[in-house]
Amino acid sequence: MTGHSIITPKAPTPEVSVNGVVIPAKAIAAETQHHPARRPEAAWQAAAEALAIREALLQAARARGVTAPPATETEPVREVEEDALIQAFVDQQVTTPDPDEESCRRYFSNNRDKLRAPDLYEPAHILLQASKEDSDGYERARLEAQTLVEHLQKRPDDFDRIARDRSDCSSASDGGRLGQVTRGQTTPAFEAAMMKLRPGEMTGEAVETPYGFHIIRLDHLVRGEVPEFELARPLVEEFLRDASWRRAVAQFVSLVVGEAKISGIEIRGATSPLVQ
């Protein structure tokens, strides 16, 4: 069989319908690929819920005469039209107020760390490239890296020269300097070692990553600062507006689903298919 795998539960499942409109078992089975779960029954439940909610929204939108812009020639017409209809229905029915001054200031005061600019690290490193697939070469690199660490602990001023002569990274030409980096821009092991250093310090042992062995020196660290409220306000407003909209949509969808007669499935969490 080619294409997406279809997960079907072992036990027979009841027919799922919304206001008398049956959702085909094949459609539910195909939808399971978008709802990974440890058990096939859980994937089937999630897929059936999603399609039942979608059908309830479509029926409610059509009953109210909601229309949506037509699909373009390059888009799968039926699915795009249905998504557009649900989106138009939600946009028509759900409105949220803009965040006021008090709400923005309260969020700013309670979430200062989230709004803080990222720390900027300026590391330099010496990389001895090695692969575990070459066990002999890997061990030689490890021993050489440790030897270099011991040498640099006695003669730290040799770091730039050794980086230029021995490092397998393109940064070698600049004495191993990597420029400014923030969290997430280096491998986890490299980052963890770098963040333990104070400016001017070097790792006391070689740091192993998928690329090989690194000797890391932290040259500079600039701690991110929390911006003034007025500078942070656009970001705060965007977050609060989005959070408010998501809550309102969830409440609206719950009302629509609550008004529908759904059989064969218990809706445990009513969420719009467009709000993921």
C-alpha positions in Angstrom: 0.0 0.0 0.0 1.3 3.5 -0.9 0.5 6.9 0.6 -0.5 7.7 4.1 -1.1 4.8 6.5 -4.6 4.5 7.8 -5.1 3.5 11.5 -8.3 1.7 12.2 -9.4 0.4 15.6 -9.7 -3.3 16.2 -13.1 -3.1 17.8 -16.2 -2.1 15.8 -17.0 1.6 16.0 -20.4 3.2 16.1 -21.7 5.3 13.2 -20.9 9.0 13.7 -23.4 11.5 12.6 -24.1 15.2 13.1 -27.8 16.2 12.9 -28.4 13.1 10.9 -25.5 13.6 8.5 -23.2 10.6 8.7 -19.5 11.0 8.7 -18.1 8.1 6.6 -15.8 5.7 8.5 -13.3 6.1 5.6 -13.1 9.8 6.2 -12.5 9.3 9.9 -9.8 6.7 9.2 -8.0 9.0 6.8 -8.2 11.8 9.3 -6.4 9.7 12.0 -3.0 10.5 10.3 -3.4 14.1 11.6 -4.0 12.9 15.2 -1.0 10.7 16.3 -1.7 8.7 19.4 -0.2 5.7 21.2 -3.4 3.6 20.7 -5.4 3.4 17.5 -8.6 3.9 19.5 -7.4 7.3 20.7 -6.4 8.4 17.2 -9.9 7.3 15.9 -11.6 9.2 18.8 -9.6 12.4 18.1 -10.2 12.2 14.3 -14.0 11.6 14.8 -14.2 14.5 17.2 -12.4 16.8 14.8 -14.7 15.9 11.8 -17.8 16.0 13.9 -16.9 19.5 15.1 -16.1 20.6 11.6 -19.4 19.2 10.3 -21.4 21.0 13.0 -19.7 24.3 12.2 -20.3 23.9 8.4 -24.0 23.0 9.0 -24.4 26.0 11.3 -22.7 28.4 8.9 -24.9 27.2 5.9 -28.0 27.4 8.0 -27.2 31.1 8.7 -26.5 31.8 5.1 -22.8 32.6 5.6 -20.8 32.8 2.4 -17.1 32.7 1.8 -14.8 33.9 -1.1 -14.4 31.2 -3.8 -11.3 29.0 -4.0 -8.6 29.8 -6.5 -7.8 27.6 -9.4 -4.7 26.1 -7.8 -6.4 25.1 -4.5 -8.4 21.9 -3.8 -11.8 23.5 -4.2 -14.0 21.6 -1.7 -11.6 21.7 1.3 -10.7 25.3 0.7 -14.3 26.4 0.4 -15.2 24.6 3.6 -12.2 26.1 5.5 -13.1 29.5 4.2 -16.8 29.1 5.1 -15.8 28.1 8.7 -13.4 31.0 8.9 -16.0 33.4 7.7 -18.5 32.1 10.1 -16.1 32.4 13.0 -15.1 35.9 12.0 -18.7 36.9 11.7 -19.7 35.6 15.1 -16.6 36.1 17.2 -15.5 39.6 18.2 -13.0 40.5 21.0 -12.2 43.9 22.5 -8.7 45.3 22.2 -6.6 44.9 25.3 -6.9 47.9 27.6 -4.1 49.8 29.4 -4.7 48.0 32.7 -4.6 44.5 31.2 -1.4 45.3 29.2 0.4 46.7 32.3 -0.7 43.7 34.4 0.6 41.2 31.8 3.8 43.2 31.5 4.4 43.2 35.3 3.7 39.5 35.6 5.7 38.4 32.6 8.8 40.5 32.5 11.1 37.5 32.0 9.2 36.4 28.9 9.6 39.9 27.5 13.3 40.2 28.2 15.6 40.3 25.2 17.7 37.2 24.7 21.2 37.0 26.1 23.9 37.5 23.6 27.0 35.1 23.9 30.2 35.6 22.0 32.1 32.2 22.1 35.2 31.0 20.4 36.0 27.3 20.0 38.5 24.8 18.7 36.8 21.9 16.9 38.4 18.6 16.4 36.1 16.9 14.0 35.4 13.2 14.7 32.8 10.5 14.0 31.9 7.6 16.2 31.8 5.5 13.1 35.6 5.7 13.0 36.4 4.5 16.5 40.2 4.9 16.2 39.9 8.4 14.8 37.3 9.3 17.4 39.6 8.2 20.2 42.6 10.1 18.7 40.5 13.3 18.5 39.3 12.9 22.1 42.8 12.4 23.4 44.2 15.3 21.4 41.3 17.6 22.5 42.1 16.8 26.2 45.8 17.4 25.6 45.0 20.8 24.1 42.7 21.6 27.1 45.5 20.9 29.5 47.9 23.0 27.4 45.5 26.0 27.2 44.9 25.9 31.0 48.6 26.7 31.4 48.9 28.9 28.3 45.5 30.4 27.5 47.0 33.0 25.2 47.7 30.2 22.7 44.0 29.7 22.0 43.8 31.9 18.9 46.9 30.3 17.4 45.8 26.8 18.0 42.3 27.5 16.7 43.9 28.9 13.4 46.3 25.9 13.1 44.1 23.0 14.3 40.4 23.8 14.4 38.2 22.0 11.8 35.6 24.8 11.8 35.5 27.6 9.3 35.8 30.0 12.2 39.5 28.9 12.5 40.6 31.8 10.3 39.2 34.2 13.0 40.8 32.4 15.9 37.7 30.3 16.5 35.4 33.2 17.1 31.7 32.4 16.3 30.3 35.9 16.7 27.1 36.6 18.7 24.8 33.6 19.3 21.7 33.2 21.4 19.9 30.2 22.9 19.1 27.5 20.3 21.7 28.5 17.8 24.3 25.9 18.8 24.0 22.2 19.6 22.5 21.4 23.1 25.8 20.1 24.5 27.8 23.1 23.2 25.1 25.5 24.6 25.0 23.9 28.0 28.8 24.1 28.3 28.9 27.7 27.0 26.2 28.9 29.4 28.1 27.7 32.4 31.1 29.9 31.5 31.8 33.4 32.7 33.4 35.8 30.3 37.0 35.0 29.8 36.6 31.4 31.0 37.3 28.2 29.0 35.9 24.8 29.4 37.9 22.5 31.6 37.4 19.5 29.4 36.6 18.8 25.8 32.9 19.1 25.0 31.5 16.3 22.8 28.8 17.1 20.2 27.8 15.3 17.0 30.5 17.2 15.2 33.4 16.1 17.4 35.2 17.6 20.3 35.1 21.3 21.2 37.2 23.5 23.4 35.1 26.5 24.2 36.0 29.9 25.5 33.4 32.6 26.3 34.7 36.0 25.3 31.7 38.2 26.1 28.2 38.0 27.5 25.5 40.7 27.2 22.5 40.0 29.3 19.2 40.8 27.7 17.2 43.6 29.3 13.5 44.0 29.8 12.2 46.8 27.5 10.3 49.7 28.8 6.5 49.2 28.9 5.9 51.4 25.9 8.4 49.5 23.7 7.0 46.2 24.8 3.3 47.2 24.5 2.8 46.1 20.8 4.0 42.6 21.7 1.9 42.5 24.8 -1.2 43.7 22.9 -0.6 41.0 20.2 -0.4 38.2 22.8 -3.4 39.4 24.8 -5.5 39.8 21.6 -4.6 36.4 20.3 -5.3 34.7 23.7 -8.6 36.5 24.0 -9.6 35.5 20.5 -8.7 31.8 21.1 -10.8 31.7 24.2 -13.7 33.4 22.5 -13.5 30.9 19.5 -13.4 28.0 21.9 -16.5 29.2 23.7 -18.3 29.8 20.4 -17.5 26.4 19.0 -18.7 24.8 22.2 -22.0 26.6 21.8 -22.4 25.4 18.2 -21.5 21.8 19.1 -23.8 21.9 22.1 -26.7 22.9 19.8 -26.0 20.0 17.4 -27.3 16.4 17.8 -24.1 14.3 17.6 -24.3 10.6 17.9 -21.6 7.9 17.9 -19.0 10.0 19.5 -18.6 12.0 22.7 -17.1 15.4 22.1 -14.6 16.0 24.8 -12.9 19.2 23.6 -14.7 21.5 21.1 -12.1 23.4 19.2 -12.4 25.0 15.8 -10.5 23.2 13.0 -8.9 26.5 12.1 -7.5 27.1 15.6 -4.6 24.8 16.2 
